[in-house]
């Protein structure tokens, strides 16, 4: 049994002065209480009494609500087993729980830590807590959720819901999850990361990066989430976030190294190309296959899985950067349309540096020259960098542009994203989740 001291400590963290002795462990439904409960939960002449009808019971009834919801039926009577609850009845009971107030609910839930750690009780306690949960309750929330078999079992799954609710209201407070994630078990860690992934933000990316390197068992999952995050939100990639991932890719082995390489590929990190080459040409076949996929993510190219192909492609890119890169960059900003056109053609083939060159190509769009804009859109489509999405979306949304250019920009967006996107600008922005 969990000592009362620990219960009190958790309650204190939650901002509640809870003493396990303050509330009864059981609730007597006698003296007409059961009849009032049934009238509140089930229709009498077509109407339910609702949570207001239970308000007179106050916080002392929380143990009773808990047991009724746990059994999913009314307390047994002399005539036989109690009446089963339906969805509406459960909703009324949970409203009654919420109406008792945050302090009462948190204090009651804190007591549930001292009970046998069965999944059903912990899940229901989290359901109660979810009616009043705040960021103050993180430690209590994780403590109740721990012990599940997987992220999708009762209590850990409920943890996902509660964190989701908190992040939906205040996503900027995402970093507060860090200490609790590190202190929890694997199912709860996975549950928390699921919730974070559902609310992407700069703070979410920072959280994932900060957690790296603290728990070797957690690092592969963090790296996988980071890769997904960077692929979907390239504009939120911070240079400082890439360094620890490069370090893990070079120092670790096994799943962690594979996920680190994949994350760097999703981030299209040019600085990681030597790491990818070493892995793709190395003796570890699983690592080589992973590095191959990372190269594909970085470049958007689909080459045969052959040891020498990526090196030849990398070396050709280096040669072009040395011989033609500076001249091409100057040509893109020159006043000679022919030079701009030739530079756009050359730049469109630099897939290993597509993010960097897409930014240069987007500057051509700012000139407002229809012919050069057409060529620039084609170059952006060939490069396939997600970083060009905002510029292309701006073209689609510009009513002053001729329809031909807007159609070309829409086609480029479809090519870059691989999605069948709607032509309507408003629907398009919503689909692309652009702020």
N, C-alpha and C positions, 0 to 999 in steps of 0.2 A: 504494500500500500504506500502510495506517495505521502511523505510527511506533510503535515499541515504547514510547516515552514515554507516548503517549496511552493505550495498552493498560494500562500500569501505573497511570496516573492513575485510570482507570475501575475497575480492580480494587481500588485503594486505597479509593475511595468505597464499594465493595461490601464492604469489611472484609476483603479478601483480598490477601495479598502475592504476587501472581502475576507470574512472569517467563515470557515466551513461550518461553524456551530450556529451561525445566525439564521439559517434557513433549515426547515425540516427536510429530512431525507425522503420522507414519504408524504403523501397528501391523501387525506381521508375524503372520499367522495360521498360519504353519508350525509345525513341531515338535509336531504333535499338537494344537495349539490349535484348529484348525478343527473337528476331530472332537469335542472337548469342547464347543465352541460349539453344534454341531448337536445333540448329546445334550441339552444344556441347553434348547434352544429347541423341540425336536420330540419327540414321544412315542417312548419306547423301552419296548416291552412295556406300553403303556398309560399311561405316566407321563412327565412332563417333568422334566428335571433342575432347572429353575427358576433364579432369580437366584443362589441360594446356590452352585450349581455353578460360577458364574463369579466368585465372590468372590476366588479366588486370583489372578486377573488383575490386580486392583487398579485404581488410577486410570490406570496406563499404558495400559490398554485403551480409554480413552475415545475416542481417535481412531478405533480400530477399530469400536466401537459406532456412532460417528457415521456412518462410511462405509456400514456395513451397513444402518443405518436410512435413510440417504439414498438408497441404491440399492434399498431394500426387498427385498433378497434376500441370501443368503449370498455370501461371496466366490466368484468363479468357480474352478472346478477344471479339471483336465486333461480330464475327461470332458465338460465343457460349462459352461454358465452355472450359477451357484449357485442353490440352492433358494429360491423366493420365500417371504417371511415371511407369516404370518397374524397376526390380531389378537392372539392369545395370545403369539406369539413377540415381537411388538413390545412388548407389556406387560412381558415378562420382561426384555428388553433395557433398557427404561426403569427398571425396578426395580434392575437392575444398575448403571445410571448413578447413581441416587439413593444406592445403598449405598456408593459411593466417597467420599461425604461432601461437605458444602457447599463447603469451600474448594477441593477438587479440581474440582468441577463449575464453580464460578464462575471459577476460573482458566482452565480449558479453554475455557469459553464466551467469556471475554474475548479469547482468541486468535482467535476466529472473526471479530472485527471487522477483522482484517487481511486477510481473505480476499475474493475477489471478491463483490460485493454481490448475488448472485443470491437470489431469493426463497426457494427451497427450502432453502438453507443457513441463511439467517437465521431461517426459520420453525423448522427443526429445532433450531438453537441455543437459541431461545426455549423449545422443548419441553424441552430439557435443563435450562435455567434454572428452568423451572416446577416441576421436581421438588424444588427446594431454595429457591425464591425467598423473599426477605424484603424488608422496606421499605428495607433498606440497598442493594438492587440496582436501585433505580428508574432511576438514570442509565444503567446498563448495559442494562436492559430496553428503555428508549426508544431508546437508540442502535442496538440490534439491529433494532428494529421499523421504524425510519425507512427510507423509500425505496419503500414499497408504493404501488400505484396507487390504492387506495381502502381504506376502513376494513374492507372485507370480503375483501381479498386476504390471502394467507397470513400474513405477519409482523404487520401491524396487527391482524388478527383474533386472532392468538395473544396479542398485547398485551392485548386486551380480556379474554381468559381469565385472564391472570396478574394483572391489576389486580382482576378479579372475585374471584380467590382471596384476594388480600390484604385486600380490603374485607370479604369474608365473615368473615374472622378478626378484623380490627380496623377496623371502620368509622369509629371516632373519629379515625383517622390520615389521613383523606381529604385534609386540607389539604396534606399533604406532596406531593400530586400537582401542585400549582399550578405551581411553577417548571419542572417537566419538560414539562407541557402547553404552556406558553408557548414553550419552547425547541424543540418538536418540529414536524414537518411536518403538513400538513392531515389526511392519513389517520390519523396517530397521535393527533392531537387529537380527531378524531371517535371513534376507537376508545376513547380514555380516557373521553370523555363518555358513551359507551354503557355502559361499566362503572359509572360513577358513577350514572347513571340507574337502574341495576338495584339499587342499594343506597341508597335515599333515607334521609337523616338530616338533622338540623340542620346538621351539619358539611358535608354535600354542598351544601345550599343556600348556606351561607357561602362555600364554594369557588367556586361558580358566580358569586356576586356579586363576590367579590374579583378574579376573572379579567376582569371586564368593563372595557372601556376600555383594555386593554393591547395588543390586537391587533384592528385594524379588520376584518380578514378573519374572525376568530374570533367576533366579537361577535354576529352574527346567530344562529349555532348556539347560543351560550351563552344568548341571550335566549329562543330556542325551548325549550331545556331548562328554563330558569327558569319559563317559563309553564306547562309541563307539571307541574313540581314544585309550584308554588303551587296549581294547580288540584287536585292530588291531596292536598296536605297544607297546607290553609289555616292550620292552627294554628301552623305553623312560619314563617309570614311575619313578618319583622322589619321594622319601620318604616324602619330604616337601609338595608335592602336595596332599598327602592323608589325612593329618591332618585336613585341613578345611572341607573336605568332611565328615570325621568321626564326626566332630563337628556339621555339619548341620544334619547328620543322627540322632544324639542324641538330638539336641535342637529344631529342626523344626518339623512340622507336615504336613500332607497332601501330596500334589504332590512333594514338595521339599524333604521330608523325604523319600518317596518311590524312587525317582530318585537317591538320595544319596546312599541308600542301594544297588540299582542296579549297580551304578558306582563302589562301593567298591567290589561287586561281580565280575564285569568285570575286575577289577584290581587284583583279586585274593589276596586280602589283608587279611592275616591271623589274623592280629591284630583286625579286625572288626568282627571276629566270635562271640564274646559275644554280640555285637549289633544285629547281625543277629539272634542269638538264642532268644534274648529278643523279637524281632519283630515277629519271626515265631511262638512263643508260646503265643503271646499277644492276646488281645480281638479284635483288629482291623483286620477284615478278609482281607480287601484289602491290608493292610500293611503286614500281614502274607503271603499272596500269593506272594507279591513282594519279601519278604525275602526268600521265598522258591526258587524263580527263581534266586535270587542272590547266594544262596547256590549252585544251579546247575551250575551257571557260574563259581563260585570259584573252585568247585571240579570236574566238568565234570560228576558228578553222576546224575542219574535220579531216585530219590526215590519217593515213594508215598507221597502225601501231607498229612503227619500225624505229629502231634505236637511232638511226642516223638522220631521219627526216626532220625532226625538230631542231637538231643542231644546225643542219644546213639552212633551215628557215631563219633561225636566230642569227647566224653569221651573215646571211644576205641582208637582214634588217640592219645589222651593225654597219656593214659596208655602205648601205644607202644613207644611213644617218651621218656617217663621216663625210661621204662624198657629195651628197645632194641635200641633206637635211637643212643646213643653214640657208642654202640658196632657195629651197622650197619655202621656208618660213618667210623669207624676204619677199618672194614672188607673190605669196598670198596677200600681202598688204600693199603691193605695188599698184600703180595706176594703169598698168598695161593688162587689158582683159585677156589677151592671148597667154601672157605669162601666168596669170591667175589660173586659167583653164588647164594649162599643162601641169602646174603644181598640184591642182586638185586631183588630177588623174594619178599622179605619182603617190600622193599622200594616201589616196583611197586604198592602196595595197599594203599599208603599214599596219597590219592587224595586231602585231605584238605590242604596239604602242598606240592602240586605237583611242584610248581615253585622251591621251595627251594631244594627238593630232586632231581629234574631233573638236576640241576646244579651239584650236586654230582655225578650223574650217567654219565653225559657227560665227567667227568674226566676219567672214565673207558675206554671210546673210545680212549683216547690219548695213551693208552698202546700199541695199534696196535695188540692186540691178537685177531685173527679172532673169536675164540669161545666165548670169553668174550664180544667182540663187538656185536655178534649176540644176546647174552642175554641182553646186555645194550640197544640195539635198541628195543628189545621187552619190556623192562621196560619203556623206554621213550614213546613208543606207548601206553602202559597201563596208564601211568600217564597223558598223553595228554597235557603237558604244551607247550604253544607256544614258551616259552623261549628256548626250545630245537631245534627249527627250524633251526637256523644257523648251529649248529653242524651236524644235519642230512643232511642238504643241502651240507655241505662240504664233507660228505661221498659220496653222489651221484655224486659230481663233481670230485672225486679223481680217476683218471684213473689207479692208481697203485693198487687199491683194487680189489679183486675178484668180479665178477659180482653179485654173490649171496648176498654179503653184500650191494652192491649198490642198489639192488632190495629191500632188506629188509628196507633200509633207505627210499627209495621212498615210500614203503607201509606205513611206519610209518608216513611220511609227509601227505599222503592222509588221514590216520586215525585221526591225530591231527587236520588238517584243515577242514576235512569234504568235501574236494574238490576232483574231479577227475583230478588229476594233470598230466601233460605230463611227460614222462620219460626223455626227452631231458634236460640236465642240464641247458642250456642257456634259454630255454623256461620256465623251472621250476623256475629259479631265477626271471625271468620277471613276471611270474604269482604270485609269492609270494612277489614281490616288495621288495626284499632284496637288500640293498645298496652294 
